[in-house]
Amino acid sequence: MNEKTKKYRRENFQRIFVNRNLFLDKIQFVGFDMDYTLAEYISPTYERLIYKHALKRLIDIGYPQEIANYPYNPKFATRGLLYDKEYGNFLKTDSCGNIMSAVHGFNYIEIVQSRIIYKNRFVNIGDIQRFGIFNTLFEFPAMFMIASTIDYFDSSRNWKQYMLFLSAMIRIRGWRVVRSRFPIELSTMISWRRLTTYTGKYIKITFKRDMKQETIEHFPLYIRKDGRTPLLLKRIRDSGRKTFLVTNSDFWYTNQVMKWLIQDAKKNGPEFSENWLDYFDVIFVDAQKPKFFAEGTSMSQIDLSNGKKHIGVFKGITKSGDVFAGG
């Protein structure tokens, strides 16, 4: 190829992909998430750690110790999967709800079988009571934990016999009689629906209680720092646009992570601030996304002197660097 006509091509990781036309000259506000965006967690090291802590909590409430024999596999999950709480299946669908593939535990469901379960291989993806959706990298450990637990119960002969026995007793004697005579608390009896509730709950608890302190104590092990982050944020603001941060993490953790990410900012030049708050016009912590983008939540201002919320709901005009909880 002639050197004059040779085209320069960026590697995929250096490109920006969009699903519709985007005219950046018309964009006045640029927002960022922190977890898995500005703070790039090192994968699969971080997900493996989340899985280990969450699995321990699941076992502590009575799940079989044997589920710990499943080592975390980062290649199992992908974003955008649906979880059928009724049948315990993971589904990959298109945007209309047509099923492309289905998995129960670690076993793929054949097309013939899936047609029996799902008529015309179609599901209503808007049925949030039946289907949960896993959209984020943060949920990868939860997906694997659900699949491995299902795989264990499906392959456990003792478990199958026990559940068949209980089901028969319930049909013969009734739910209340069986519940009063058996040591197992049937209100917490394992079901595919309850399994996703437990895993989601303990993944969140794990991150809030176990992971944050460990992450802060070993930042280089778990978060990849990019010295160009302050440069990016400053360039956006210098162009006249507004920047904001929206994260589900609390202020204490957000402050620690962002301090670490920005602490070497002056390596880009003396005009760069090492105070991470200077790079945003407004910051929202404890945002409770996706609720933040739907009906929203009450918004309280954070007192930066002690990191605590002000009493009452904030009403007023914001100024650069303000931090709010909710919104």
N, C-alpha and C positions, 0 to 999 in steps of 0.2 A: 504494500500500500504506500502511495506517495506520502511523504512526511507532512506535506502541506494540507492534505485532506484527512490525515489521521485524527480521529476523534479521541478526546480525553474522556475516560470513563471512571467514575468513582466506584469504589467497592460498595457492596450493599450496605454495610454497616455505617457508611458515611453519607448515605442517601436519606431523603425524607420521602415517605410514601403517603399518599392521600387517596381517599376514595371518591373525591369530587374536586372540582376546580376550587382553588384557594388563592385569593388575591391578597397577599400579605400587606400590600400598601394600604389596604382598607382596615386592617386589624389594628385596634387601638389598645387592646388589653391582651396580655399574654400570661397565662396561668400555668403553674407547675404543681405536681404532686411531689411529695418528698420520698416516700418509700417506693423503691424500685424505679424511681425517675431521677431526681437529683442525687438521691442516695442509692447507688447501684449495688445491691446486695450480691455478693459473690455466690454464684450458683454452680453446682448444687450444694455447696458446703452449707449455706445458710438454711436451705429447705430441709436438708438432712438433720440439722440441729433442731429445727422446729418440730419435725416428725418425731424425733427421739423424745423430746419433752412432752409433746401432746399425747404420744402413745402411752407414756408412763401414767399420765393422768387418767386415760381411758381404762387402763388396767387397775388403777387404784379404786375405781368405782365398781369393779366387779367383772369387767371383761376378761376373758381367759388369758393367762400369762403367755400362752402359745402364740398369740398374734405378734409378740415381740420377735418371733423367729423370721419375720418377713423384713429383709433389709430394704431400705428405701431405694426405689428405682426412679431416677429423675426422667427417664425416657417414657414412662408410662403415660403421663398426663399431657394434655394440650389445652390451651385456652378455648373457651366457648362451648365446653361440653355441657349437656343437660344431664341431670340425675333424676331418674324416675323413682320417686319415693314409694310408689306402690309396688313395683317389681324389683327394685334394687338394681336397675340397669343404668349404665352410662350410655348416652346417645350422642352421636355426632350428626347434626342436621344442617340443612341449608337454612337460609333466612326465612323460608316459608314454612318450615317444620317437616320437610321430607327427610326421612331417616337415611343417612348415608352409611352408617355402621352402628352396631350396638354391642356392648360388652357387659357381661355379668361376672363380677369379680375380675378374673384375668382371662376369662373364656369368651371368645367372640361368639355372638349369636348368629346362627345361620339364617339366611334370608327367608327360608321356608318357615322357620320357627318365629322369626320376627313378624311375619305376616299374620300369624295366629295371635300374637300378643298385641300388635299394633295394626289395625285394619288399614290396608293400602299403604303400610309403612309411613304413616303420617301421624304427627302429634300436634296438639295445640300448644305452641311454645309460650303462649300468654297465660297458661294455667299455672300460676305461681304456687297454688296450693299443692299441686302434684309434682311439678318440675322445679328443681333448683338449678340455677345456672352458675357455672364456675368461670369467671372471666379474667381473674388476675393470677399473676405468678405466685402471689402470697397463698393462694388456695391449692397449689400443687400438692403439698403434703397432706391436705385434707382429702383430696381425691384418691391419693394412693392409700391412705389409711382406711377409707371406706372400702375400696376394692380389695385390699388384703384381708380385712375383717370378713367381708362377704365370702371371699375365697375360703377362709378358714371354716366358717360355719357350713358352707356347702360341702366341704370335704370331711367334716367331722361326723362320724357315724353316731357317736353318743349324743351329740347335740340334736341331730335329726330325730333320733328315737325319743328324746326327752320332749321335744317340741310337738311331735305327733301325739305323745301320751297326754300332754297338757291340753292340746286341742280337742282330743277325744273326751277328756274329763270335763272340759268346759261345755261341750255339746250335751253331755249326759247329765251333769250335775248343775250346770249354770256357772256363770262367771263369779258371782259373789261367794258361792259355796267353795269353789276351788281356791279362790283368793284367800279365804279365811283359814284353809287347812294346809296350804303348802307354804314352806318357808320363803320361797321366792316371792319378791314383791312384784306382782303381775302388772302393776301400773307402770313399772319400769322394764317390763319384759322387752327383750330386744326385737325391734322391727326395723325394716329398711328405712322407714320414715324417721324413727327415733335415732337411728344410727347417724344420719346426716345432721340431726340436731345436736347430738353429743359431740361429733367431730368438729363441727363449726364452733360450738361453744368452747371446747378445750383448746382449739387452735388459737382463738382470741385470748383466752386466759393465759395460755402459754406465752404469747407475744407480750402481753401486758405485764406479767409477773416474772416470768423466767428469762425471756430473751433480752429484754431491754438492758438490764444491768450487765449481762454477759456480753452483749454487743458493744456497749460503751467501754467496757474494760479491755476489749480486744478489737478495736476498730479495724486495724489493717487486715485481720483475719476474715472479716465478714462484709466490709464495705469497700468498694473500689473507689479511690479518690481520683478525680480528674482535675488537674490544675487549671483547666480552661473554663471551669464552671463560673468563677467570678467574671471572667472575660465575657462570656456569653450574656450573663445577666446585666452587666454594665453596658454592653453594646445595645441591648434592647432598650434600656432606659435612656441612653444617650440619643436614641433615634426618636425620642419623644413619646414612646409608648409607656403604658403603665404595666407593672408586673405585680402578680399576687401569688401567694402560696396557699394551697388548700390540702390539708393532711388530716387523716383520721387519728394520727398519733397525738398524745398530749403535749403540752408546752415543755415540760421538763425534758422529755426525750427529744423532741424536735430541736430544742435549744442546744442540747449536747451534740447531736448529729450535725446540725448546720454550722456550729462553731468549728467543728473538726474539718468539715468540707471547705470552709472559707479561710481557715487560719493562715494559709500560705498565700493569700491573695496578692500581697505586695511584691511577690516574685514577678507579677505581670507588669509592675510599675508602681512608682510612689503614689500615684493618684488613686490607687485601689484601696478601699476600706477593708479592714479585717473584722468589722462588725457586720455579721450576716444580715441584720435587720435593715441595713442601709441599701440592700439590693432589692427590696420589695416595698411597694406602696401600701400593701395591706397583707396581713397573714391571718389565716384561719386554721386553728388547731381543733382537735376533737370534733371534726366536721361531720362525722357520721354519714359519709357518702355511702350509698347513693341518695340517701334521704336529703342531704344538703342541696342537691340539684332538683329535688321534687318539691315537697311541701316545706322543707327547711326545718330548722330548729331554733329555739331561743338563743339569742346572741349576747354573750357577756364579754366585757373587756378584761384582758389579762393585765394585772399589775406587774410591770416588768421588774420592779424592785424586789419582789418576792416570788413571782411566778404563779400567784394565786388569782382566782377570778374575783372581780368586783361584784358586790351584791347587786342583784337586780338585772334587768334586761337593758342592754345599751341602746340608747336613742340619741342620735346626734350626728355630727360630721366627723368623719375619720381624717386622720393626718398620716403622712408617710411614716411607715414603720410600726403602725398600730397592730396589736395582736388581739384576736378575738377567739373565744371558744364558741363553737356552733356557728350558726348563721343561716 
